[in-house]
Amino acid sequence: MIPQDPVMLLSFINLKLRDFYGSLDVLCDDLDVSKTDIEEKLKSIGYSYDSARNQFI
């Protein structure tokens, strides 16, 4: 289960991307979560996924 609060979600996702996953697609597949939902929640607080850095910035 992933955090529902956007700020907590940002921290959770960036940690997972940094330590365990090479891309957002792989993370979403492994955790069985919607990439679109994550991107929309984090966009609501001004963050977007940067694939070159493999993190939300």
N, C-alpha and C positions, 0 to 999 in steps of 0.2 A: 504494500500500500504506500502510495506517495503522498506527501503533504498537500493539503488543499489550499493553504494560505500561500499566495504568490511569492512572498519574500522567503518563506521557509522552503518553498519549492525551488526557488532559484539556488539557494545554498545546497540543497539536496542534489539537484541535477548537476550542478557544476562540480561538486565533489565526486559524484559517480563518474562523470565524464573524465575528470582528471585522473582518477585512481583505477578505474575498471573498464571503461569503454572507449573505443577508438572513434566513435561517431554517435550522433543522436539517434540515427536509425537503428544501430545495433542495440543501444540502451532501450529504446522503445520496444523493439522485438523481444528482447530478453525479459523485460519487466511487464510485457503485455499491456502497455499503455499507449494512448493515442498521441502521436507526434503533434498533430494539429491542436489538441487540447492543451498540451504543454506550451507550445508556441504561442497560443492565444492568451493563456494565463500570464505568461511572462511578458508578452507584448503589452498587456494592460498596465504593467509597472515600468515600461520603457526599455525592456531588454529584448534582444533578438539573437538568434543563434549564428555564430561565426564558425563556419566549418573549418576554416584554415587554423583557427585557434582551438577548435573543439570546445567551445564554451559559450555561454550566453553573456553578452556584453552590452 
